[in-house]
Amino acid sequence: MINSLHSIISYLEETNDPHIAYFSYTTDEDGEAGAISANKEGLRLYALELLKKSMEIEQLPEQQSLVFCPREWMVSETGYHLINCVRPMYHSRETILSVVERTPYAARNIRYEL
């Protein structure tokens, strides 16, 4: 699996030009829901960043956030960055959701409750 991910990462790095890529978080027309504005290169480079973060999760100790580095192709139409890091979760969806369901929202930090 790791070799496959390395191959995909290499392919995405080689075939997508950051100078023409565009990726931005924004909102829908009503301002009520988040949305992504992107061209295909921007989507592919963002997917590349996510794949790299998934590999970092395997290498880092639990509970450490993985921050996205600023990229010229990643812009913010909202004036601020809506997503600037990944908070790794090391359990199954079922386990994570069981903590979410039993913990009040105001007191919730499920990364530390698992």
N, CA, C and O atoms as a printed pandas DataFrame, in Angstrom:
     atom_number atom_name residue_name chain_id  residue_number  x_coord  y_coord  z_coord
0              1         N          MET        A               1    0.829   -1.203    0.000
1              2        CA          MET        A               1    0.000    0.000    0.000
2              3         C          MET        A               1    0.866    1.257    0.000
3              4         O          MET        A               1    0.598    2.200   -0.745
4              5         N          ILE        A               2    1.909    1.269    0.839
5              6        CA          ILE        A               2    2.770    2.441    0.920
6              7         C          ILE        A               2    3.441    2.714   -0.424
7              8         O          ILE        A               2    3.528    3.866   -0.847
8              9         N          ASN        A               3    3.917    1.662   -1.101
9             10        CA          ASN        A               3    4.537    1.857   -2.412
10            11         C          ASN        A               3    3.545    2.440   -3.407
11            12         O          ASN        A               3    3.912    3.277   -4.232
12            13         N          SER        A               4    2.289    2.003   -3.336
13            14        CA          SER        A               4    1.253    2.545   -4.219
14            15         C          SER        A               4    1.029    4.025   -3.936
15            16         O          SER        A               4    0.893    4.823   -4.863
16            17         N          LEU        A               5    0.990    4.392   -2.664
17            18        CA          LEU        A               5    0.818    5.803   -2.313
18            19         C          LEU        A               5    1.996    6.640   -2.798
19            20         O          LEU        A               5    1.811    7.740   -3.319
20            21         N          HIS        A               6    3.200    6.117   -2.625
21            22        CA          HIS        A               6    4.379    6.834   -3.128
22            23         C          HIS        A               6    4.293    7.039   -4.641
23            24         O          HIS        A               6    4.659    8.098   -5.150
24            25         N          SER        A               7    3.815    6.035   -5.345
25            26        CA          SER        A               7    3.669    6.141   -6.801
26            27         C          SER        A               7    2.636    7.198   -7.176
27            28         O          SER        A               7    2.857    7.991   -8.092
28            29         N          ILE        A               8    1.517    7.207   -6.474
29            30        CA          ILE        A               8    0.474    8.193   -6.748
30            31         C          ILE        A               8    0.979    9.593   -6.439
31            32         O          ILE        A               8    0.754   10.520   -7.216
32            33         N          ILE        A               9    1.655    9.751   -5.320
33            34        CA          ILE        A               9    2.204   11.057   -4.937
34            35         C          ILE        A               9    3.190   11.538   -5.998
35            36         O          ILE        A               9    3.126   12.690   -6.428
36            37         N          SER        A              10    4.080   10.684   -6.412
37            38        CA          SER        A              10    5.056   11.055   -7.446
38            39         C          SER        A              10    4.350   11.462   -8.738
39            40         O          SER        A              10    4.704   12.463   -9.362
40            41         N          TYR        A              11    3.358   10.682   -9.126
41            42        CA          TYR        A              11    2.613   10.985  -10.350
42            43         C          TYR        A              11    1.932   12.357  -10.250
43            44         O          TYR        A              11    2.018   13.162  -11.178
44            45         N          LEU        A              12    1.266   12.617   -9.140
45            46        CA          LEU        A              12    0.575   13.900   -8.977
46            47         C          LEU        A              12    1.562   15.062   -8.959
47            48         O          LEU        A              12    1.277   16.118   -9.523
48            49         N          GLU        A              13    2.711   14.886   -8.326
49            50        CA          GLU        A              13    3.725   15.941   -8.296
50            51         C          GLU        A              13    4.269   16.229   -9.693
51            52         O          GLU        A              13    4.529   17.382  -10.035
52            53         N          GLU        A              14    4.439   15.187  -10.494
53            54        CA          GLU        A              14    5.030   15.327  -11.822
54            55         C          GLU        A              14    4.061   15.859  -12.867
55            56         O          GLU        A              14    4.489   16.469  -13.846
56            57         N          THR        A              15    2.765   15.641  -12.678
57            58        CA          THR        A              15    1.806   15.942  -13.746
58            59         C          THR        A              15    0.907   17.144  -13.477
59            60         O          THR        A              15    0.040   17.450  -14.296
60            61         N          ASN        A              16    1.089   17.831  -12.359
61            62        CA          ASN        A              16    0.223   18.979  -12.059
62            63         C          ASN        A              16    1.075   20.197  -11.736
63            64         O          ASN        A              16    1.909   20.177  -10.830
64            65         N          ASP        A              17    0.845   21.246  -12.495
65            66        CA          ASP        A              17    1.641   22.470  -12.387
66            67         C          ASP        A              17    1.025   23.410  -11.351
67            68         O          ASP        A              17   -0.097   23.880  -11.537
68            69         N          PRO        A              18    1.746   23.691  -10.262
69            70        CA          PRO        A              18    1.209   24.598   -9.245
70            71         C          PRO        A              18    0.964   26.016   -9.772
71            72         O          PRO        A              18    0.166   26.761   -9.203
72            73         N          HIS        A              19    1.648   26.388  -10.856
73            74        CA          HIS        A              19    1.488   27.739  -11.400
74            75         C          HIS        A              19    0.142   27.950  -12.075
75            76         O          HIS        A              19   -0.300   29.090  -12.225
76            77         N          ILE        A              20   -0.515   26.876  -12.484
77            78        CA          ILE        A              20   -1.853   27.028  -13.080
78            79         C          ILE        A              20   -2.953   26.503  -12.162
79            80         O          ILE        A              20   -4.139   26.665  -12.450
80            81         N          ALA        A              21   -2.555   25.870  -11.053
81            82        CA          ALA        A              21   -3.535   25.301  -10.113
82            83         C          ALA        A              21   -4.247   26.409   -9.341
83            84         O          ALA        A              21   -3.668   27.452   -9.039
84            85         N          TYR        A              22   -5.526   26.152   -9.030
85            86        CA          TYR        A              22   -6.325   27.059   -8.205
86            87         C          TYR        A              22   -7.212   26.218   -7.304
87            88         O          TYR        A              22   -7.916   25.322   -7.768
88            89         N          PHE        A              23   -7.171   26.517   -6.001
89            90        CA          PHE        A              23   -7.997   25.818   -5.027
90            91         C          PHE        A              23   -8.360   26.806   -3.941
91            92         O          PHE        A              23   -7.491   27.501   -3.413
92            93         N          SER        A              24   -9.652   26.876   -3.600
93            94        CA          SER        A              24  -10.084   27.795   -2.562
94            95         C          SER        A              24  -11.305   27.249   -1.833
95            96         O          SER        A              24  -12.192   26.635   -2.426
96            97         N          TYR        A              25  -11.318   27.495   -0.526
97            98        CA          TYR        A              25  -12.525   27.256    0.251
98            99         C          TYR        A              25  -13.367   28.514    0.167
99           100         O          TYR        A              25  -12.847   29.627    0.243
100          101         N          THR        A              26  -14.646   28.335    0.014
101          102        CA          THR        A              26  -15.561   29.476   -0.065
102          103         C          THR        A              26  -16.900   29.019    0.516
103          104         O          THR        A              26  -16.961   28.005    1.211
104          105         N          THR        A              27  -17.948   29.748    0.240
105          106        CA          THR        A              27  -19.285   29.344    0.657
106          107         C          THR        A              27  -20.196   29.306   -0.556
107          108         O          THR        A              27  -19.868   29.839   -1.616
108          109         N          ASP        A              28  -21.340   28.669   -0.383
109          110        CA          ASP        A              28  -22.311   28.640   -1.478
110          111         C          ASP        A              28  -22.909   30.030   -1.665
111          112         O          ASP        A              28  -22.550   30.971   -0.958
112          113         N          GLU        A              29  -23.811   30.146   -2.609
113          114        CA          GLU        A              29  -24.403   31.437   -2.943
114          115         C          GLU        A              29  -25.129   32.082   -1.763
115          116         O          GLU        A              29  -25.192   33.309   -1.673
116          117         N          ASP        A              30  -25.671   31.275   -0.865
117          118        CA          ASP        A              30  -26.392   31.784    0.294
118          119         C          ASP        A              30  -25.480   32.038    1.497
119          120         O          ASP        A              30  -25.918   32.606    2.497
120          121         N          GLY        A              31  -24.233   31.626    1.403
121          122        CA          GLY        A              31  -23.301   31.791    2.518
122          123         C          GLY        A              31  -23.568   30.846    3.674
123          124         O          GLY        A              31  -23.090   31.070    4.786
124          125         N          GLU        A              32  -24.327   29.790    3.419
125          126        CA          GLU        A              32  -24.719   28.882    4.492
126          127         C          GLU        A              32  -23.933   27.581    4.528
127          128         O          GLU        A              32  -23.878   26.917    5.564
128          129         N          ALA        A              33  -23.330   27.214    3.415
129          130        CA          ALA        A              33  -22.602   25.948    3.368
130          131         C          ALA        A              33  -21.228   26.173    2.755
131          132         O          ALA        A              33  -21.056   27.012    1.871
132          133         N          GLY        A              34  -20.264   25.416    3.234
133          134        CA          GLY        A              34  -18.931   25.505    2.674
134          135         C          GLY        A              34  -18.900   24.934    1.268
135          136         O          GLY        A              34  -19.694   24.064    0.909
136          137         N          ALA        A              35  -17.968   25.443    0.486
137          138        CA          ALA        A              35  -17.812   24.968   -0.884
138          139         C          ALA        A              35  -16.341   25.081   -1.273
139          140         O          ALA        A              35  -15.577   25.814   -0.646
140          141         N          ILE        A              36  -15.964   24.362   -2.293
141          142        CA          ILE        A              36  -14.626   24.439   -2.846
142          143         C          ILE        A              36  -14.739   25.007   -4.250
143          144         O          ILE        A              36  -15.566   24.565   -5.048
144          145         N          SER        A              37  -13.904   25.986   -4.541
145          146        CA          SER        A              37  -13.745   26.482   -5.910
146          147         C          SER        A              37  -12.374   26.020   -6.361
147          148         O          SER        A              37  -11.375   26.309   -5.702
148          149         N          ALA        A              38  -12.312   25.303   -7.480
149          150        CA          ALA        A              38  -11.018   24.773   -7.893
150          151         C          ALA        A              38  -11.022   24.388   -9.362
151          152         O          ALA        A              38  -12.058   24.062   -9.941
152          153         N          ASN        A              39   -9.828   24.436   -9.950
153          154        CA          ASN        A              39   -9.671   23.803  -11.252
154          155         C          ASN        A              39   -9.118   22.396  -11.010
155          156         O          ASN        A              39   -8.807   22.034   -9.875
156          157         N          LYS        A              40   -8.997   21.611  -12.073
157          158        CA          LYS        A              40   -8.604   20.208  -11.879
158          159         C          LYS        A              40   -7.213   20.095  -11.262
159          160         O          LYS        A              40   -6.973   19.199  -10.452
160          161         N          GLU        A              41   -6.295   20.984  -11.629
161          162        CA          GLU        A              41   -4.950   20.936  -11.053
162          163         C          GLU        A              41   -4.985   21.241   -9.558
163          164         O          GLU        A              41   -4.267   20.617   -8.776
164          165         N          GLY        A              42   -5.827   22.208   -9.161
165          166        CA          GLY        A              42   -5.961   22.538   -7.749
166          167         C          GLY        A              42   -6.526   21.374   -6.945
167          168         O          GLY        A              42   -6.047   21.082   -5.850
168          169         N          LEU        A              43   -7.538   20.713   -7.484
169          170        CA          LEU        A              43   -8.106   19.545   -6.799
170          171         C          LEU        A              43   -7.074   18.430   -6.665
171          172         O          LEU        A              43   -6.974   17.788   -5.619
172          173         N          ARG        A              44   -6.325   18.210   -7.707
173          174        CA          ARG        A              44   -5.323   17.139   -7.665
174          175         C          ARG        A              44   -4.193   17.471   -6.688
175          176         O          ARG        A              44   -3.709   16.588   -5.980
176          177         N          LEU        A              45   -3.772   18.728   -6.648
177          178        CA          LEU        A              45   -2.720   19.097   -5.704
178          179         C          LEU        A              45   -3.226   19.058   -4.268
179          180         O          LEU        A              45   -2.467   18.732   -3.354
180          181         N          TYR        A              46   -4.505   19.389   -4.057
181          182        CA          TYR        A              46   -5.064   19.269   -2.713
182          183         C          TYR        A              46   -5.142   17.793   -2.304
183          184         O          TYR        A              46   -4.837   17.438   -1.165
184          185         N          ALA        A              47   -5.551   16.948   -3.240
185          186        CA          ALA        A              47   -5.560   15.500   -2.971
186          187         C          ALA        A              47   -4.149   15.023   -2.640
187          188         O          ALA        A              47   -3.968   14.181   -1.760
188          189         N          LEU        A              48   -3.162   15.550   -3.330
189          190        CA          LEU        A              48   -1.768   15.224   -3.042
190          191         C          LEU        A              48   -1.407   15.589   -1.612
191          192         O          LEU        A              48   -0.765   14.803   -0.916
192          193         N          GLU        A              49   -1.814   16.778   -1.163
193          194        CA          GLU        A              49   -1.544   17.204    0.208
194          195         C          GLU        A              49   -2.206   16.261    1.217
195          196         O          GLU        A              49   -1.602   15.919    2.234
196          197         N          LEU        A              50   -3.437   15.843    0.940
197          198        CA          LEU        A              50   -4.132   14.914    1.835
198          199         C          LEU        A              50   -3.439   13.548    1.880
199          200         O          LEU        A              50   -3.321   12.948    2.948
200          201         N          LEU        A              51   -2.988   13.062    0.739
201          202        CA          LEU        A              51   -2.267   11.790    0.713
202          203         C          LEU        A              51   -0.985   11.878    1.533
203          204         O          LEU        A              51   -0.645   10.948    2.264
204          205         N          LYS        A              52   -0.284   12.985    1.411
205          206        CA          LYS        A              52    0.937   13.171    2.201
206          207         C          LYS        A              52    0.620   13.187    3.696
207          208         O          LYS        A              52    1.353   12.601    4.493
208          209         N          LYS        A              53   -0.471   13.856    4.076
209          210        CA          LYS        A              53   -0.862   13.892    5.495
210          211         C          LYS        A              53   -1.228   12.494    5.982
211          212         O          LYS        A              53   -0.930   12.148    7.125
212          213         N          SER        A              54   -1.866   11.688    5.143
213          214        CA          SER        A              54   -2.223   10.326    5.561
214          215         C          SER        A              54   -0.973    9.507    5.847
215          216         O          SER        A              54   -0.977    8.657    6.738
216          217         N          MET        A              55    0.087    9.754    5.104
217          218        CA          MET        A              55    1.337    9.044    5.360
218          219         C          MET        A              55    2.024    9.570    6.618
219          220         O          MET        A              55    2.652    8.806    7.351
220          221         N          GLU        A              56    1.905   10.869    6.868
221          222        CA          GLU        A              56    2.486   11.449    8.082
222          223         C          GLU        A              56    1.822   10.886    9.340
223          224         O          GLU        A              56    2.481   10.701   10.363
224          225         N          ILE        A              57    0.528   10.618    9.264
225          226        CA          ILE        A              57   -0.185   10.057   10.420
226          227         C          ILE        A              57    0.472    8.762   10.887
227          228         O          ILE        A              57    0.556    8.497   12.086
228          229         N          GLU        A              58    0.930    7.971    9.945
229          230        CA          GLU        A              58    1.571    6.704   10.293
230          231         C          GLU        A              58    2.929    6.897   10.962
231          232         O          GLU        A              58    3.410    6.003   11.658
232          233         N          GLN        A              59    3.545    8.052   10.757
233          234        CA          GLN        A              59    4.898    8.272   11.244
234          235         C          GLN        A              59    4.970    9.110   12.519
235          236         O          GLN        A              59    5.995    9.095   13.201
236          237         N          LEU        A              60    3.906    9.841   12.856
237          238        CA          LEU        A              60    3.948   10.765   13.984
238          239         C          LEU        A              60    3.256   10.188   15.207
239          240         O          LEU        A              60    2.378    9.334   15.086
240          241         N          PRO        A              61    3.651   10.655   16.382
241          242        CA          PRO        A              61    2.957   10.212   17.600
242          243         C          PRO        A              61    1.512   10.701   17.605
243          244         O          PRO        A              61    1.169   11.696   16.968
244          245         N          GLU        A              62    0.696    9.987   18.327
245          246        CA          GLU        A              62   -0.717   10.373   18.409
246          247         C          GLU        A              62   -0.882   11.776   18.974
247          248         O          GLU        A              62   -0.053   12.265   19.741
248          249         N          GLN        A              63   -1.978   12.406   18.570
249          250        CA          GLN        A              63   -2.437   13.705   19.073
250          251         C          GLN        A              63   -1.714   14.905   18.482
251          252         O          GLN        A              63   -1.972   16.025   18.923
252          253         N          GLN        A              64   -0.848   14.742   17.536
253          254        CA          GLN        A              64   -0.139   15.857   16.938
254          255         C          GLN        A              64   -0.875   16.315   15.680
255          256         O          GLN        A              64   -1.138   15.506   14.789
256          257         N          SER        A              65   -1.214   17.614   15.599
257          258        CA          SER        A              65   -1.875   18.135   14.411
258          259         C          SER        A              65   -0.890   18.236   13.259
259          260         O          SER        A              65    0.298   18.487   13.460
260          261         N          LEU        A              66   -1.395   18.038   12.058
261          262        CA          LEU        A              66   -0.587   18.118   10.847
262          263         C          LEU        A              66   -0.997   19.373   10.087
263          264         O          LEU        A              66   -2.076   19.418    9.496
264          265         N          VAL        A              67   -0.158   20.372   10.100
265          266        CA          VAL        A              67   -0.476   21.685    9.534
266          267         C          VAL        A              67   -0.164   21.696    8.043
267          268         O          VAL        A              67    0.865   21.180    7.607
268          269         N          PHE        A              68   -1.063   22.291    7.272
269          270        CA          PHE        A              68   -0.827   22.495    5.847
270          271         C          PHE        A              68    0.103   23.692    5.669
271          272         O          PHE        A              68   -0.118   24.749    6.259
272          273         N          CYS        A              69    1.127   23.525    4.867
273          274        CA          CYS        A              69    2.011   24.642    4.536
274          275         C          CYS        A              69    1.306   25.547    3.533
275          276         O          CYS        A              69    0.533   25.064    2.707
276          277         N          PRO        A              70    1.560   26.847    3.592
277          278        CA          PRO        A              70    0.962   27.747    2.591
278          279         C          PRO        A              70    1.415   27.350    1.181
279          280         O          PRO        A              70    2.580   27.015    0.966
280          281         N          ARG        A              71    0.514   27.392    0.260
281          282        CA          ARG        A              71    0.799   27.088   -1.145
282          283         C          ARG        A              71    0.255   28.220   -2.003
283          284         O          ARG        A              71   -0.816   28.758   -1.720
284          285         N          GLU        A              72    0.985   28.582   -3.045
285          286        CA          GLU        A              72    0.551   29.680   -3.909
286          287         C          GLU        A              72   -0.774   29.379   -4.609
287          288         O          GLU        A              72   -1.525   30.299   -4.933
288          289         N          TRP        A              73   -1.061   28.117   -4.841
289          290        CA          TRP        A              73   -2.269   27.731   -5.556
290          291         C          TRP        A              73   -3.479   27.616   -4.628
291          292         O          TRP        A              73   -4.611   27.503   -5.096
292          293         N          MET        A              74   -3.243   27.645   -3.311
293          294        CA          MET        A              74   -4.326   27.530   -2.344
294          295         C          MET        A              74   -4.640   28.927   -1.810
295          296         O          MET        A              74   -3.850   29.507   -1.066
296          297         N          VAL        A              75   -5.788   29.454   -2.193
297          298        CA          VAL        A              75   -6.176   30.804   -1.802
298          299         C          VAL        A              75   -7.457   30.756   -0.982
299          300         O          VAL        A              75   -8.139   29.733   -0.932
300          301         N          SER        A              76   -7.772   31.864   -0.347
301          302        CA          SER        A              76   -8.980   31.917    0.468
302          303         C          SER        A              76   -9.895   33.021   -0.034
303          304         O          SER        A              76   -9.553   34.202    0.039
304          305         N          GLU        A              77  -11.041   32.641   -0.536
305          306        CA          GLU        A              77  -12.040   33.621   -0.965
306          307         C          GLU        A              77  -12.783   34.211    0.225
307          308         O          GLU        A              77  -13.470   35.224    0.089
308          309         N          THR        A              78  -12.652   33.586    1.386
309          310        CA          THR        A              78  -13.362   34.053    2.576
310          311         C          THR        A              78  -12.555   35.062    3.380
311          312         O          THR        A              78  -13.098   35.718    4.268
312          313         N          GLY        A              79  -11.264   35.194    3.081
313          314        CA          GLY        A              79  -10.423   36.104    3.831
314          315         C          GLY        A              79   -9.669   35.438    4.965
315          316         O          GLY        A              79   -8.819   36.070    5.594
316          317         N          TYR        A              80   -9.959   34.186    5.236
317          318        CA          TYR        A              80   -9.228   33.429    6.252
318          319         C          TYR        A              80   -9.226   31.962    5.840
319          320         O          TYR        A              80  -10.048   31.530    5.032
320          321         N          HIS        A              81   -8.314   31.224    6.394
321          322        CA          HIS        A              81   -8.196   29.808    6.027
322          323         C          HIS        A              81   -9.161   28.975    6.865
323          324         O          HIS        A              81   -9.047   28.910    8.089
324          325         N          LEU        A              82  -10.099   28.352    6.195
325          326        CA          LEU        A              82  -11.093   27.538    6.891
326          327         C          LEU        A              82  -10.491   26.245    7.420
327          328         O          LEU        A              82  -10.878   25.766    8.486
328          329         N          ILE        A              83   -9.558   25.687    6.687
329          330        CA          ILE        A              83   -8.918   24.447    7.116
330          331         C          ILE        A              83   -7.408   24.642    6.997
331          332         O          ILE        A              83   -6.885   24.854    5.903
332          333         N          ASN        A              84   -6.715   24.568    8.135
333          334        CA          ASN        A              84   -5.266   24.740    8.068
334          335         C          ASN        A              84   -4.503   23.547    8.634
335          336         O          ASN        A              84   -3.272   23.549    8.646
336          337         N          CYS        A              85   -5.225   22.529    9.102
337          338        CA          CYS        A              85   -4.516   21.361    9.621
338          339         C          CYS        A              85   -5.425   20.136    9.596
339          340         O          CYS        A              85   -6.635   20.224    9.388
340          341         N          VAL        A              86   -4.789   19.005    9.816
341          342        CA          VAL        A              86   -5.490   17.733    9.986
342          343         C          VAL        A              86   -5.309   17.327   11.434
343          344         O          VAL        A              86   -4.189   17.334   11.945
344          345         N          ARG        A              87   -6.386   16.976   12.096
345          346        CA          ARG        A              87   -6.311   16.421   13.450
346          347         C          ARG        A              87   -6.438   14.911   13.322
347          348         O          ARG        A              87   -7.534   14.388   13.123
348          349         N          PRO        A              88   -5.326   14.221   13.434
349          350        CA          PRO        A              88   -5.355   12.770   13.209
350          351         C          PRO        A              88   -6.251   12.035   14.196
351          352         O          PRO        A              88   -6.294   12.353   15.385
352          353         N          MET        A              89   -6.952   11.060   13.681
353          354        CA          MET        A              89   -7.772   10.169   14.485
354          355         C          MET        A              89   -7.220    8.770   14.254
355          356         O          MET        A              89   -7.003    8.366   13.112
356          357         N          TYR        A              90   -6.996    8.043   15.318
357          358        CA          TYR        A              90   -6.325    6.750   15.221
358          359         C          TYR        A              90   -7.255    5.575   15.511
359          360         O          TYR        A              90   -6.796    4.469   15.797
360          361         N          HIS        A              91   -8.555    5.818   15.438
361          362        CA          HIS        A              91   -9.525    4.766   15.727
362          363         C          HIS        A              91  -10.506    4.626   14.572
363          364         O          HIS        A              91  -10.506    5.440   13.648
364          365         N          SER        A              92  -11.322    3.620   14.625
365          366        CA          SER        A              92  -12.325    3.399   13.585
366          367         C          SER        A              92  -13.433    4.444   13.697
367          368         O          SER        A              92  -13.610    5.064   14.745
368          369         N          ARG        A              93  -14.168    4.629   12.618
369          370        CA          ARG        A              93  -15.304    5.553   12.614
370          371         C          ARG        A              93  -16.296    5.193   13.711
371          372         O          ARG        A              93  -16.815    6.073   14.398
372          373         N          GLU        A              94  -16.560    3.902   13.876
373          374        CA          GLU        A              94  -17.514    3.459   14.901
374          375         C          GLU        A              94  -17.083    3.920   16.294
375          376         O          GLU        A              94  -17.904    4.424   17.060
376          377         N          THR        A              95  -15.823    3.753   16.621
377          378        CA          THR        A              95  -15.309    4.168   17.930
378          379         C          THR        A              95  -15.381    5.682   18.089
379          380         O          THR        A              95  -15.797    6.184   19.134
380          381         N          ILE        A              96  -14.981    6.397   17.066
381          382        CA          ILE        A              96  -15.000    7.868   17.116
382          383         C          ILE        A              96  -16.425    8.367   17.309
383          384         O          ILE        A              96  -16.667    9.232   18.151
384          385         N          LEU        A              97  -17.368    7.835   16.542
385          386        CA          LEU        A              97  -18.751    8.289   16.645
386          387         C          LEU        A              97  -19.370    7.936   17.995
387          388         O          LEU        A              97  -20.232    8.668   18.481
388          389         N          SER        A              98  -18.955    6.846   18.603
389          390        CA          SER        A              98  -19.495    6.499   19.923
390          391         C          SER        A              98  -19.085    7.543   20.961
391          392         O          SER        A              98  -19.865    7.846   21.865
392          393         N          VAL        A              99  -17.890    8.091   20.850
393          394        CA          VAL        A              99  -17.453    9.160   21.751
394          395         C          VAL        A              99  -18.220   10.439   21.449
395          396         O          VAL        A              99  -18.644   11.138   22.369
396          397         N          VAL        A             100  -18.402   10.750   20.174
397          398        CA          VAL        A             100  -19.130   11.961   19.775
398          399         C          VAL        A             100  -20.554   11.929   20.316
399          400         O          VAL        A             100  -21.048   12.939   20.818
400          401         N          GLU        A             101  -21.208   10.797   20.219
401          402        CA          GLU        A             101  -22.604   10.683   20.643
402          403         C          GLU        A             101  -22.781   10.808   22.147
403          404         O          GLU        A             101  -23.832   11.265   22.595
404          405         N          ARG        A             102  -21.796   10.422   22.937
405          406        CA          ARG        A             102  -21.969   10.461   24.391
406          407         C          ARG        A             102  -21.355   11.703   25.044
407          408         O          ARG        A             102  -21.451   11.861   26.261
408          409         N          THR        A             103  -20.729   12.579   24.267
409          410        CA          THR        A             103  -20.058   13.745   24.818
410          411         C          THR        A             103  -20.766   15.018   24.364
411          412         O          THR        A             103  -20.992   15.196   23.167
412          413         N          PRO        A             104  -21.121   15.910   25.296
413          414        CA          PRO        A             104  -21.723   17.182   24.890
414          415         C          PRO        A             104  -20.764   17.958   23.993
415          416         O          PRO        A             104  -19.549   17.906   24.182
416          417         N          TYR        A             105  -21.312   18.673   23.020
417          418        CA          TYR        A             105  -20.486   19.376   22.036
418          419         C          TYR        A             105  -19.495   20.336   22.689
419          420         O          TYR        A             105  -18.330   20.370   22.295
420          421         N          ALA        A             106  -19.927   21.106   23.667
421          422        CA          ALA        A             106  -19.066   22.108   24.291
422          423         C          ALA        A             106  -17.856   21.477   24.981
423          424         O          ALA        A             106  -16.808   22.114   25.089
424          425         N          ALA        A             107  -17.987   20.257   25.440
425          426        CA          ALA        A             107  -16.903   19.606   26.171
426          427         C          ALA        A             107  -16.111   18.646   25.291
427          428         O          ALA        A             107  -15.235   17.935   25.783
428          429         N          ARG        A             108  -16.408   18.618   24.008
429          430        CA          ARG        A             108  -15.864   17.584   23.134
430          431         C          ARG        A             108  -14.480   17.931   22.592
431          432         O          ARG        A             108  -14.281   18.976   21.971
432          433         N          ASN        A             109  -13.562   17.062   22.831
433          434        CA          ASN        A             109  -12.288   17.032   22.131
434          435         C          ASN        A             109  -11.959   15.552   21.991
435          436         O          ASN        A             109  -11.161   15.005   22.751
436          437         N          ILE        A             110  -12.579   14.922   21.021
437          438        CA          ILE        A             110  -12.542   13.468   20.944
438          439         C          ILE        A             110  -11.158   12.912   20.697
439          440         O          ILE        A             110  -10.927   11.729   20.945
440          441         N          ARG        A             111  -10.232   13.719   20.219
441          442        CA          ARG        A             111   -8.877   13.207   20.048
442          443         C          ARG        A             111   -8.302   12.763   21.378
443          444         O          ARG        A             111   -7.531   11.805   21.435
444          445         N          TYR        A             112   -8.672   13.457   22.457
445          446        CA          TYR        A             112   -8.103   13.155   23.756
446          447         C          TYR        A             112   -8.980   12.223   24.589
447          448         O          TYR        A             112   -8.556   11.766   25.651
448          449         N          GLU        A             113  -10.185   11.938   24.126
449          450        CA          GLU        A             113  -11.076   11.071   24.872
450          451         C          GLU        A             113  -10.976    9.610   24.463
451          452         O          GLU        A             113  -11.493    8.738   25.160
452          453         N          LEU        A             114  -10.333    9.337   23.365
453          454        CA          LEU        A             114  -10.231    7.958   22.873
454          455         C          LEU        A             114   -9.014    7.271   23.447
455          456         O          LEU        A             114   -8.765    6.104   23.146
